[in-house]
Amino acid sequence: MDDFHYSAEAENVMNLFYQAEAMVYVEGPDDICFWEIIFNKASSLKVEIKDVGGCEELKKYIDRVTDEDLQIIIACDADFTTFENEENADSRIVKNLWSLHRKHIY
């Protein structure tokens, strides 16, 4: 993906365009429905969930959360590889440490 990104100021008001209380960024489109269920069941926060196009792009958002004080939420899967470094202990970064696998029953 290219290096285009919105300014911190734009990111911090992006949720208003979606009439949401917060923007949540996830790795890919397959993650959206999982995190929608989690936020609907575990939170009263109205969120808009967007995929960023992969692991490398999500890493950039994680860096920007702390470097630019973005007021967004990052939701990461168990397979996200950045967790070796637990310096990312920020309440805006939500980590799913469980790995869910489909089991085929025939």
C-alpha positions as CSV (number, residue, x, y, z in Angstrom):
1,M,0.0,0.0,0.0
2,D,1.2,3.6,-0.6
3,D,2.3,5.9,2.2
4,F,-0.8,8.1,2.1
5,H,-2.4,8.7,5.5
6,Y,-4.6,11.3,7.1
7,S,-3.2,13.8,9.5
8,A,-3.6,13.2,13.2
9,E,-6.2,15.9,13.3
10,A,-8.2,14.2,10.6
11,E,-7.9,10.8,12.1
12,N,-9.1,12.1,15.5
13,V,-12.4,13.4,13.9
14,M,-12.9,10.6,11.3
15,N,-15.5,8.9,13.6
16,L,-17.8,11.9,13.3
17,F,-18.3,11.2,9.6
18,Y,-19.6,7.8,10.5
19,Q,-21.7,9.0,13.5
20,A,-19.6,6.8,15.7
21,E,-17.9,7.4,19.0
22,A,-14.6,5.8,17.9
23,M,-12.8,4.5,14.9
24,V,-11.5,0.9,15.2
25,Y,-8.8,-0.2,12.7
26,V,-8.2,-3.9,12.0
27,E,-5.7,-5.8,9.9
28,G,-8.0,-7.0,7.1
29,P,-11.6,-7.3,5.9
30,D,-12.1,-10.7,7.4
31,D,-11.5,-9.2,10.9
32,I,-14.3,-6.7,10.7
33,C,-17.2,-9.1,11.5
34,F,-15.3,-10.6,14.4
35,W,-14.6,-7.3,16.0
36,E,-18.1,-6.0,15.3
37,I,-19.4,-8.9,17.4
38,I,-16.9,-8.3,20.2
39,F,-17.6,-4.5,20.4
40,N,-21.4,-5.1,20.3
41,K,-21.3,-7.7,23.0
42,A,-18.6,-6.2,25.3
43,S,-19.0,-2.5,25.0
44,S,-21.7,0.2,24.7
45,L,-19.3,2.2,22.5
46,K,-20.6,2.9,19.0
47,V,-17.7,2.2,16.7
48,E,-16.9,2.2,13.0
49,I,-14.5,-0.6,12.0
50,K,-12.2,-0.2,9.0
51,D,-9.5,-2.6,7.7
52,V,-6.1,-1.1,6.8
53,G,-4.9,-3.6,4.3
54,G,-2.6,-5.9,6.2
55,C,-0.2,-6.4,9.0
56,E,2.4,-3.9,7.9
57,E,-0.2,-1.1,7.6
58,L,-1.6,-1.9,11.0
59,K,1.9,-1.6,12.5
60,K,2.0,2.0,11.1
61,Y,-1.2,2.8,12.9
62,I,0.1,1.3,16.2
63,D,3.2,3.5,16.0
64,R,1.0,6.6,15.2
65,V,-1.3,5.9,18.2
66,T,1.6,6.7,20.6
67,D,3.8,9.0,18.4
68,E,0.9,11.3,17.3
69,D,-1.6,10.6,20.1
70,L,-4.3,9.3,17.8
71,Q,-7.6,8.9,19.5
72,I,-8.5,5.7,17.7
73,I,-8.6,2.0,18.6
74,I,-6.4,-0.7,17.1
75,A,-7.9,-4.2,17.3
76,C,-5.3,-7.0,16.7
77,D,-5.6,-10.7,16.1
78,A,-3.8,-13.4,17.9
79,D,-1.8,-14.0,14.7
80,F,-0.5,-10.4,14.7
81,T,3.3,-10.7,15.0
82,T,4.1,-7.5,16.8
83,F,3.3,-8.9,20.3
84,E,6.9,-10.1,20.9
85,N,7.5,-6.5,22.0
86,E,5.0,-5.8,24.7
87,E,5.9,-2.1,24.8
88,N,2.6,-1.5,23.1
89,A,0.7,-1.5,26.4
90,D,-1.7,1.2,25.5
91,S,-5.5,1.0,26.2
92,R,-6.2,2.1,22.6
93,I,-4.6,-1.2,21.4
94,V,-6.9,-4.2,21.9
95,K,-5.3,-7.6,21.5
96,N,-7.2,-10.8,20.9
97,L,-4.9,-13.4,22.3
98,W,-7.1,-16.3,21.3
99,S,-6.7,-18.1,18.0
100,L,-10.0,-19.3,16.4
101,H,-9.9,-22.1,13.9
102,R,-12.7,-23.6,11.9
103,K,-13.3,-27.3,12.5
104,H,-14.8,-29.2,9.7
105,I,-17.2,-31.9,10.7
106,Y,-18.2,-34.4,8.0
